[in-house]
Amino acid sequence: LSQIVQAFGIASQSAYYRSLQQQAGAYTMGAFYWQLNDVWQAPTWASIEYTELYPRWKLLHYATKHAFAPLMIKAFYGNPGSGAAVDVRYSNEYDDDLRGILIAETWSWDGQLVGNTTQNIDIQARGSGVLMQHKLGIPKSLDDQHVTRFSVKAKRGGDMLSAVDVYYPRYLVNVTLPMPHIDVTNVKFACEGDKRNICFTIESNEMAAWVQLSFPVLEGRFSDNGLLLVKNTPVTMTFMAYTPVPSSITSNIFISKLKMMSLADAQTL
């Protein structure tokens, strides 16, 4: 739970600073956070945990990977007026104007898709600020009962860029989250042409917030972490070990040793 609070707080603040580059009275040209790594084992502010050989990413480091991406979006509670609304802020470090789409998907915690909109957007080169204000289309009193994922897709030359952010309710403590069961399937070794990689698919039978993965058998990191899993929606993941995966690790061993915890587990403590 402390890792979730740390990741959410520091990454949100860093993303907000980056979105102020062109705002009069701010002109914030960057951000940094304390601290990157540890020099010994201890419960610290670091986003990378100390180990003798290899870095071990905490949730904060995965969150800052998104917050400091060249194309970044972050949703903040806005001026709701008559209904719940969020300001989707952005920062674009590329020297090109970008044209793309912004997708907003809102679910109730029982897995019902209650909102799905797509909007064309223009993103200014080296720009920042509020990309759009999005009304959730739900009463303010029901804000806590829903979660919204914002996704940007934009083309730059021959490349497709993307940025994602999840807008959680203001008070998750008021939400009774369903306890998910998460299946692991389609385990593939040496995927993407790298003997250090293990690709796999995870799927939850319930909405699952802040899903944290760990594989204590090998030191490495995941393609992402601290996930929102949408009910009955498979997600492809990659575990990137720092050394080649030994042949003794089979699919069954990987599945049995892979640890997954969500915010619902913390609520039961």
Secondary structure, DSSP 8 states (H G I E B T S, - for coil): -HHHHHHHHHHHHHHHHHTTTTSTTT-------S-SB-SSSSS-S-SEE--SSS-EE-HHHHHHHHHTSSEEEEEEE---TTS-EEEEEEEE-SSS-EEEEEEEEEEETTS-EEEEEEEEEEE-TT-EEEEEEEE-SS-GGGGGGEEEEEEEEEEETTEEEEEEEEE--S-GGG-------EEEEEEEESGGG-TTEEEEEEEESS-EEEEEEE-TTS-EEES--SEEE-TT--EEEEEEESS---TT--HHHHHHH-EEE-HHHHHT-
